[in-house]
Amino acid sequence: MVIRTVLCPLDFSALSIGELELAVGLCRASGARLVLHHNLSDAGPGAGMRWMWLQERNGLIPNADPEILLRDLLASLPDDLEAEAVITRGLAAPAILAVQERLRADLLLLGTHGATSDEHASVTERVVLESKRPVLVLHEGRLDGSISFAPPGLDRPWSVLVPTDLTADSEACVRYAMELAATWSVRVDLLHVVETAYPGPHGDARLRIEESVGRRLMELVPEELERVVDCHVRFGDPTTEIATAADILDPQAIVIGNHARGPLRRFFTRDTSRGVLHGTHHPTWIVPARWAA
């Protein structure tokens, strides 16, 4: 896995601080190019506070031209970072996806302000639904100082939680996570949730299932990475158990696959991936099966 280009859309809300800091760290760690993107729309998110953090950060004035703001942001980035900026106009999600495809960005780093109703999917959901490339989503609720925006590395390794239902699509996501582990010395917690009514099987039956699933999980791990991978088996509702495991393990990110389903992808609102996206505050790295495969 090689990350050559990271696309970072900014709406200039407070959430954009975390997006930009993490994007800079990941680009410096991987030697990737950073592309900042701002889309002009009639009713963009965070309009009431869109300039607040830039004023505090760079002393910029309210209602400044976005082109000027992006130019000043580029000037403030580290000298060793290759970076550029793009401005588009129109509906946010289609604009982001179009820029992503045009640049062939290996990673899209996006922020989410929270869940919406099933009838009105958020920009983040629409992008995740349609993206053909990995998307790393930051949550506004996690911007409390508890997440490190430093890039992973030998001196400060990340851990990632990787849920898998052991299907072919999901295993492709596991392979992607293993490449992360090999590239950045990331620790991996593999998780399989046996879907069952609470509290699930007991005694020897439970142990046999745990041992069987544990063996299947370890078969997905390259021998050279066995020392940095732990396997976990839980019982119950997948979305609930993934969120519980995330609370216990507290990874830097959850890496989860987005199953390919052709025309039926419009039912994304019912997926476990959507439940994880909005059910935890951990950064969520969503990997389309067709990309990882």
One Martini backbone bead per residue (centre of mass of N, CA, C, O) as a GRO file, in nm:
protein
  293
    1MET     BB    1   0.093   0.038   0.025
    2VAL     BB    2   0.039   0.365  -0.126
    3ILE     BB    3   0.071   0.712  -0.035
    4ARG     BB    4   0.054   1.000  -0.251
    5THR     BB    5  -0.250   1.116  -0.200
    6VAL     BB    6  -0.414   1.375  -0.007
    7LEU     BB    7  -0.747   1.456   0.062
    8CYS     BB    8  -0.868   1.784   0.211
    9PRO     BB    9  -1.153   1.885   0.314
   10LEU     BB   10  -1.275   2.225   0.384
   11ASP     BB   11  -1.508   2.435   0.598
   12PHE     BB   12  -1.388   2.611   0.844
   13SER     BB   13  -1.424   2.460   1.087
   14ALA     BB   14  -1.319   2.324   1.377
   15LEU     BB   15  -1.266   2.041   1.246
   16SER     BB   16  -1.034   2.133   1.046
   17ILE     BB   17  -0.797   2.118   1.234
   18GLY     BB   18  -0.773   1.809   1.257
   19GLU     BB   19  -0.757   1.743   0.960
   20LEU     BB   20  -0.497   1.901   0.896
   21GLU     BB   21  -0.303   1.775   1.103
   22LEU     BB   22  -0.331   1.482   1.005
   23ALA     BB   23  -0.260   1.524   0.708
   24VAL     BB   24   0.024   1.627   0.755
   25GLY     BB   25   0.132   1.381   0.910
   26LEU     BB   26   0.077   1.164   0.688
   27CYS     BB   27   0.240   1.299   0.460
   28ARG     BB   28   0.515   1.300   0.605
   29ALA     BB   29   0.526   0.988   0.658
   30SER     BB   30   0.468   0.915   0.325
   31GLY     BB   31   0.535   1.144   0.107
   32ALA     BB   32   0.283   1.306   0.043
   33ARG     BB   33   0.042   1.473  -0.113
   34LEU     BB   34  -0.139   1.777  -0.051
   35VAL     BB   35  -0.498   1.843  -0.083
   36LEU     BB   36  -0.685   2.118  -0.075
   37HIS     BB   37  -1.048   2.163  -0.015
   38HIS     BB   38  -1.305   2.388  -0.146
   39ASN     BB   39  -1.659   2.434  -0.131
   40LEU     BB   40  -1.896   2.620  -0.298
   41SER     BB   41  -2.199   2.705  -0.124
   42ASP     BB   42  -2.504   2.817  -0.009
   43ALA     BB   43  -2.509   2.570   0.242
   44GLY     BB   44  -2.280   2.517   0.433
   45PRO     BB   45  -2.119   2.390   0.682
   46GLY     BB   46  -2.055   2.600   0.944
   47ALA     BB   47  -2.116   2.907   0.873
   48GLY     BB   48  -2.102   3.052   1.164
   49MET     BB   49  -1.770   2.927   1.200
   50ARG     BB   50  -1.572   2.916   0.946
   51TRP     BB   51  -1.349   3.152   1.057
   52MET     BB   52  -1.259   3.118   1.352
   53TRP     BB   53  -0.993   2.945   1.341
   54LEU     BB   54  -0.840   3.134   1.147
   55GLN     BB   55  -0.827   3.377   1.327
   56GLU     BB   56  -0.676   3.234   1.563
   57ARG     BB   57  -0.435   3.120   1.384
   58ASN     BB   58  -0.387   3.385   1.152
   59GLY     BB   59  -0.552   3.660   1.166
   60LEU     BB   60  -0.807   3.651   1.007
   61ILE     BB   61  -1.073   3.769   0.840
   62PRO     BB   62  -1.383   3.796   0.793
   63ASN     BB   63  -1.500   3.695   0.484
   64ALA     BB   64  -1.288   3.580   0.332
   65ASP     BB   65  -1.139   3.467   0.070
   66PRO     BB   66  -1.089   3.138   0.005
   67GLU     BB   67  -0.839   3.171  -0.170
   68ILE     BB   68  -0.676   3.325   0.044
   69LEU     BB   69  -0.694   3.117   0.269
   70LEU     BB   70  -0.555   2.885   0.118
   71ARG     BB   71  -0.292   3.034   0.058
   72ASP     BB   72  -0.217   3.078   0.359
   73LEU     BB   73  -0.215   2.782   0.438
   74LEU     BB   74   0.009   2.693   0.248
   75ALA     BB   75   0.225   2.888   0.373
   76SER     BB   76   0.202   2.734   0.671
   77LEU     BB   77   0.334   2.496   0.576
   78PRO     BB   78   0.565   2.285   0.549
   79ASP     BB   79   0.841   2.286   0.339
   80ASP     BB   80   0.841   1.951   0.296
   81LEU     BB   81   0.553   1.998   0.166
   82GLU     BB   82   0.341   1.889  -0.075
   83ALA     BB   83   0.113   2.147  -0.199
   84GLU     BB   84  -0.241   2.216  -0.264
   85ALA     BB   85  -0.531   2.381  -0.421
   86VAL     BB   86  -0.901   2.351  -0.433
   87ILE     BB   87  -1.184   2.492  -0.610
   88THR     BB   88  -1.538   2.462  -0.581
   89ARG     BB   89  -1.880   2.430  -0.724
   90GLY     BB   90  -2.157   2.305  -0.533
   91LEU     BB   91  -2.213   2.008  -0.445
   92ALA     BB   92  -2.029   1.856  -0.215
   93ALA     BB   93  -2.007   1.550  -0.274
   94PRO     BB   94  -1.957   1.554  -0.583
   95ALA     BB   95  -1.707   1.735  -0.564
   96ILE     BB   96  -1.526   1.553  -0.395
   97LEU     BB   97  -1.536   1.303  -0.585
   98ALA     BB   98  -1.422   1.441  -0.836
   99VAL     BB   99  -1.148   1.518  -0.716
  100GLN     BB  100  -1.060   1.238  -0.628
  101GLU     BB  101  -1.057   1.116  -0.917
  102ARG     BB  102  -0.875   1.320  -1.061
  103LEU     BB  103  -0.628   1.267  -0.847
  104ARG     BB  104  -0.615   0.980  -0.732
  105ALA     BB  105  -0.669   0.947  -0.435
  106ASP     BB  106  -0.566   0.740  -0.167
  107LEU     BB  107  -0.684   0.966   0.042
  108LEU     BB  108  -0.968   1.064   0.236
  109LEU     BB  109  -1.007   1.347   0.454
  110LEU     BB  110  -1.283   1.358   0.682
  111GLY     BB  111  -1.556   1.526   0.828
  112THR     BB  112  -1.794   1.492   1.106
  113HIS     BB  113  -2.096   1.633   1.270
  114GLY     BB  114  -2.295   1.386   1.235
  115ALA     BB  115  -2.588   1.255   1.240
  116THR     BB  116  -2.864   1.160   1.039
  117SER     BB  117  -3.113   1.100   0.865
  118ASP     BB  118  -3.215   0.869   0.636
  119GLU     BB  119  -3.332   1.093   0.433
  120HIS     BB  120  -3.058   1.277   0.516
  121ALA     BB  121  -2.771   1.248   0.414
  122SER     BB  122  -2.469   1.315   0.465
  123VAL     BB  123  -2.189   1.402   0.318
  124THR     BB  124  -2.023   1.172   0.434
  125GLU     BB  125  -2.208   0.939   0.349
  126ARG     BB  126  -2.205   0.994   0.046
  127VAL     BB  127  -1.902   0.957   0.011
  128VAL     BB  128  -1.875   0.670   0.127
  129LEU     BB  129  -2.078   0.534  -0.066
  130GLU     BB  130  -1.919   0.637  -0.351
  131SER     BB  131  -1.643   0.562  -0.291
  132LYS     BB  132  -1.341   0.406  -0.441
  133ARG     BB  133  -1.189   0.512  -0.185
  134PRO     BB  134  -1.038   0.578   0.086
  135VAL     BB  135  -1.182   0.684   0.413
  136LEU     BB  136  -1.109   0.930   0.663
  137VAL     BB  137  -1.293   0.979   0.965
  138LEU     BB  138  -1.372   1.254   1.156
  139HIS     BB  139  -1.484   1.349   1.483
  140GLU     BB  140  -1.607   1.606   1.658
  141GLY     BB  141  -1.628   1.453   1.947
  142ARG     BB  142  -1.288   1.403   1.949
  143LEU     BB  143  -1.207   1.719   1.997
  144ASP     BB  144  -1.041   1.682   2.322
  145GLY     BB  145  -0.726   1.571   2.322
  146SER     BB  146  -0.741   1.234   2.295
  147ILE     BB  147  -0.607   1.277   2.015
  148SER     BB  148  -0.353   1.197   1.805
  149PHE     BB  149  -0.184   1.373   1.524
  150ALA     BB  150   0.032   1.192   1.504
  151PRO     BB  151   0.215   0.995   1.336
  152PRO     BB  152   0.303   0.700   1.277
  153GLY     BB  153   0.554   0.490   1.451
  154LEU     BB  154   0.807   0.355   1.631
  155ASP     BB  155   0.774   0.585   1.866
  156ARG     BB  156   0.439   0.604   1.775
  157PRO     BB  157   0.218   0.387   1.775
  158TRP     BB  158  -0.049   0.247   1.641
  159SER     BB  159  -0.392   0.148   1.674
  160VAL     BB  160  -0.618  -0.094   1.522
  161LEU     BB  161  -0.953  -0.164   1.447
  162VAL     BB  162  -1.066  -0.484   1.283
  163PRO     BB  163  -1.344  -0.564   1.147
  164THR     BB  164  -1.480  -0.901   1.072
  165ASP     BB  165  -1.693  -1.137   0.876
  166LEU     BB  166  -1.519  -1.331   0.674
  167THR     BB  167  -1.543  -1.218   0.410
  168ALA     BB  168  -1.409  -1.122   0.120
  169ASP     BB  169  -1.446  -0.819   0.160
  170SER     BB  170  -1.331  -0.808   0.451
  171GLU     BB  171  -1.049  -0.933   0.390
  172ALA     BB  172  -0.951  -0.697   0.222
  173CYS     BB  173  -0.934  -0.504   0.465
  174VAL     BB  174  -0.726  -0.665   0.623
  175ARG     BB  175  -0.500  -0.632   0.419
  176TYR     BB  176  -0.484  -0.330   0.449
  177ALA     BB  177  -0.408  -0.333   0.751
  178MET     BB  178  -0.144  -0.494   0.712
  179GLU     BB  179  -0.009  -0.270   0.550
  180LEU     BB  180  -0.010  -0.066   0.772
  181ALA     BB  181   0.165  -0.232   0.967
  182ALA     BB  182   0.414  -0.253   0.774
  183THR     BB  183   0.456   0.059   0.721
  184TRP     BB  184   0.384   0.183   1.049
  185SER     BB  185   0.380  -0.005   1.298
  186VAL     BB  186   0.098  -0.121   1.341
  187ARG     BB  187  -0.143  -0.213   1.552
  188VAL     BB  188  -0.369  -0.508   1.565
  189ASP     BB  189  -0.728  -0.554   1.606
  190LEU     BB  190  -0.903  -0.834   1.564
  191LEU     BB  191  -1.264  -0.862   1.479
  192HIS     BB  192  -1.530  -1.089   1.573
  193VAL     BB  193  -1.886  -1.109   1.536
  194VAL     BB  194  -2.122  -1.308   1.677
  195GLU     BB  195  -2.437  -1.333   1.572
  196THR     BB  196  -2.645  -1.287   1.862
  197ALA     BB  197  -2.821  -1.335   2.120
  198TYR     BB  198  -2.846  -1.234   2.421
  199PRO     BB  199  -2.540  -1.370   2.547
  200GLY     BB  200  -2.506  -1.634   2.429
  201PRO     BB  201  -2.301  -1.869   2.459
  202HIS     BB  202  -2.177  -2.130   2.676
  203GLY     BB  203  -1.898  -2.254   2.766
  204ASP     BB  204  -1.789  -2.484   2.548
  205ALA     BB  205  -1.931  -2.357   2.305
  206ARG     BB  206  -1.785  -2.086   2.323
  207LEU     BB  207  -1.495  -2.189   2.308
  208ARG     BB  208  -1.515  -2.323   2.030
  209ILE     BB  209  -1.580  -2.067   1.875
  210GLU     BB  210  -1.335  -1.899   1.957
  211GLU     BB  211  -1.122  -2.095   1.841
  212SER     BB  212  -1.221  -2.104   1.549
  213VAL     BB  213  -1.214  -1.798   1.491
  214GLY     BB  214  -0.922  -1.747   1.575
  215ARG     BB  215  -0.797  -1.917   1.349
  216ARG     BB  216  -0.917  -1.756   1.112
  217LEU     BB  217  -0.781  -1.491   1.183
  218MET     BB  218  -0.479  -1.591   1.176
  219GLU     BB  219  -0.488  -1.666   0.866
  220LEU     BB  220  -0.476  -1.341   0.792
  221VAL     BB  221  -0.181  -1.345   0.912
  222PRO     BB  222   0.119  -1.270   0.868
  223GLU     BB  223   0.392  -1.396   1.010
  224GLU     BB  224   0.551  -1.113   1.045
  225LEU     BB  225   0.272  -0.994   1.216
  226GLU     BB  226   0.191  -1.156   1.477
  227ARG     BB  227   0.319  -0.958   1.704
  228VAL     BB  228   0.089  -0.712   1.615
  229VAL     BB  229  -0.153  -0.924   1.667
  230ASP     BB  230  -0.492  -0.934   1.780
  231CYS     BB  231  -0.761  -1.147   1.886
  232HIS     BB  232  -1.128  -1.118   1.867
  233VAL     BB  233  -1.432  -1.235   2.039
  234ARG     BB  234  -1.779  -1.169   1.992
  235PHE     BB  235  -2.124  -1.129   2.118
  236GLY     BB  236  -2.389  -1.012   1.900
  237ASP     BB  237  -2.415  -0.700   1.797
  238PRO     BB  238  -2.201  -0.562   1.585
  239THR     BB  239  -2.222  -0.257   1.642
  240THR     BB  240  -2.210  -0.275   1.952
  241GLU     BB  241  -1.942  -0.446   1.978
  242ILE     BB  242  -1.756  -0.254   1.834
  243ALA     BB  243  -1.797  -0.015   2.025
  244THR     BB  244  -1.703  -0.163   2.279
  245ALA     BB  245  -1.418  -0.234   2.180
  246ALA     BB  246  -1.331   0.060   2.136
  247ASP     BB  247  -1.356   0.145   2.433
  248ILE     BB  248  -1.145  -0.062   2.541
  249LEU     BB  249  -0.896  -0.024   2.325
  250ASP     BB  250  -0.851   0.260   2.203
  251PRO     BB  251  -0.805   0.342   1.912
  252GLN     BB  252  -0.707   0.551   1.655
  253ALA     BB  253  -0.864   0.338   1.464
  254ILE     BB  254  -1.117   0.226   1.238
  255VAL     BB  255  -1.113  -0.058   1.020
  256ILE     BB  256  -1.351  -0.071   0.749
  257GLY     BB  257  -1.564  -0.219   0.542
  258ASN     BB  258  -1.730  -0.164   0.217
  259HIS     BB  259  -1.961  -0.325   0.074
  260ALA     BB  260  -2.032  -0.458  -0.228
  261ARG     BB  261  -2.377  -0.398  -0.410
  262GLY     BB  262  -2.432  -0.216  -0.620
  263PRO     BB  263  -2.749  -0.098  -0.646
  264LEU     BB  264  -2.785  -0.160  -0.320
  265ARG     BB  265  -2.621   0.088  -0.197
  266ARG     BB  266  -2.870   0.264  -0.105
  267PHE     BB  267  -2.867   0.080   0.178
  268PHE     BB  268  -2.641   0.200   0.367
  269THR     BB  269  -2.813   0.288   0.627
  270ARG     BB  270  -2.799  -0.041   0.725
  271ASP     BB  271  -2.511  -0.058   0.792
  272THR     BB  272  -2.249  -0.122   0.992
  273SER     BB  273  -2.067   0.110   0.894
  274ARG     BB  274  -2.266   0.332   0.981
  275GLY     BB  275  -2.283   0.259   1.279
  276VAL     BB  276  -1.981   0.310   1.330
  277LEU     BB  277  -1.955   0.599   1.228
  278HIS     BB  278  -2.191   0.698   1.457
  279GLY     BB  279  -2.120   0.503   1.725
  280THR     BB  280  -1.845   0.655   1.725
  281HIS     BB  281  -1.537   0.867   1.791
  282HIS     BB  282  -1.364   0.721   1.608
  283PRO     BB  283  -1.171   0.699   1.369
  284THR     BB  284  -1.274   0.613   1.026
  285TRP     BB  285  -1.156   0.354   0.806
  286ILE     BB  286  -1.279   0.329   0.481
  287VAL     BB  287  -1.287   0.027   0.272
  288PRO     BB  288  -1.326  -0.062  -0.031
  289ALA     BB  289  -1.334  -0.363  -0.170
  290ARG     BB  290  -1.238  -0.285  -0.465
  291TRP     BB  291  -0.971  -0.166  -0.359
  292ALA     BB  292  -0.841  -0.388  -0.170
  293ALA     BB  293  -0.853  -0.622  -0.396
   0.00000   0.00000   0.00000
